[in-house]
Amino acid sequence: MKKIISIFLIILFCSFNLEVFAAKKQPEKTIMEIRSIQTHLFNTPNEMLVAKAVINTLQDNGFIIQDIEPDLGYIKAKKEVKLKRTDKGRVALYCAEFAYYGIMTGLSFGLNAPFLIIPTMHMKNELALHSVIFDSNINIEKFGSKTKVRFTVIEKVLENGDGYTTVKSSPRKVVRHYEPEIYKEFFNQVDKNLFIEKNI
C-alpha cells in the first residue's frame, strides 16, 4: 500500500507545471546597454553639488550612506527592508513535501502524529516576509561641461532561519536590477534635489 501511495505522489509531483521551477529569463542586455540605463548626465560641471543631490536622494529613499570617496567620486549606500519574496518553485516543492509527510504519517502513526511540523515550518518560512538588502554604488565624475552619474543597485534576499527571529547572513538570491524605470525615477529625484541645492 505504501509503495502504491509513494508512486502516486511521485507522479503527482512530476505533474506540476515545470515552468514553476524555471526562473523568468529576461532578455540579456549588452554592457553598453546596461551602462546607458545606469548613467545620466546633469547640466552642471559642479560635481560637489551633484554629489549632495545624490546623497539627499539616497537618504530620501531610506538608504544609509556607508562610504564616500570624494577623490574617486564614489558613494556606497545600503538599504534593508522586509519584503514578500516568495519562490513559487519552493512553494510547489513544500506542498509536495507536505502531502508526502501527511500521507506517510497518517498511514504509519495516525493523523495526530507531530511529524507535519517540518513541512509546515518550511512553508511558513517561505511565505513569511524576507529581509532584503539593496546595495547601491554611485560614481560621479565631471564630463566636459556636465557631470556624469552612474548608479547601480543590487538586491540580496536573505534566507529566513526560522521564519521570524533569525536571518542567515548569506543571501539565497542576488538580483542585479537593469529595469530602466528604476534608474529613470532615481535620476528624476536627483534632478529635483539638484534644483533645490542650486536655489538654496
Order of alpha helices (4+ residues) and beta strands (2+ residues): alpha-alpha-beta-alpha-beta-beta-alpha-alpha-beta-beta-beta-alpha
